[in-house]
């Protein structure tokens, strides 16, 4: 995870792609889906921290 004080700014996508590979998820599928999942996760994590 990449963070700044008080905010999440993203994932380490290299690590996420490595995890996907370890789970047997094809690289093209992971590359397509991870940015979408990352955007939602970052938004939700920052919303939770604001509360």
Contact map, one row per residue, 1 for C-alpha under 8 A:
111000011111000000000000000000000000000000000000000
111100011111000000000000000000000000000000000000000
111111111100000000000000000000000000000000000000000
011111111000000000000000000000000000000000000000000
001111100000000000000000000000000000000000000000000
001111110000000000000000000000000000000000000000100
001111111000000000000000000000000000000000000100100
111101111100000000000000000000000000000001001100000
111100111110000000000000000000000000000001000000000
111000011111000000000000000000000000011001000000000
110000001111100100000000000000000000010000000000000
110000000111111100000000000000000000000000000000000
000000000011111110000000000000000100000000000000000
000000000001111111000000000000000000000000000000000
000000000001111111100000000000000000000000000000000
000000000011111111110000000000000100000000000000000
000000000000111111111000001001100000000000000000000
000000000000011111111100000000000000000000000000000
000000000000001111111110000000000000000000000000000
000000000000000111111111111001000000000000000000000
000000000000000011111111111000000000000000000000000
000000000000000001111111100000000000000000000000000
000000000000000000111111100000000000000000000000000
000000000000000000011111110000000000000000000000000
000000000000000000011111111011000000000000000000000
000000000000000000011001111111000000000000000000000
000000000000000010011000111111100000000000000000000
000000000000000000000000011111110000000000000000000
000000000000000000000000111111111000000000000000000
000000000000000010010000111111111100000000000000000
000000000000000010000000001111111110000000000000000
000000000000000000000000000111111111000000000000000
000000000000000000000000000011111111100000000000000
000000000000100100000000000001111111110000000000000
000000000000000000000000000000111111111000000000000
000000000000000000000000000000011111111100000000000
000000000000000000000000000000001111111110000000000
000000000110000000000000000000000111111111000000000
000000000100000000000000000000000011111111100000000
000000000000000000000000000000000001111111110000000
000000000000000000000000000000000000111111111000000
000000011100000000000000000000000000011111111100000
000000000000000000000000000000000000001111111110000
000000000000000000000000000000000000000111111111000
000000010000000000000000000000000000000011111111100
000000110000000000000000000000000000000001111111110
000000000000000000000000000000000000000000111111111
000000000000000000000000000000000000000000011111111
000001100000000000000000000000000000000000001111111
000000000000000000000000000000000000000000000111111
000000000000000000000000000000000000000000000011111
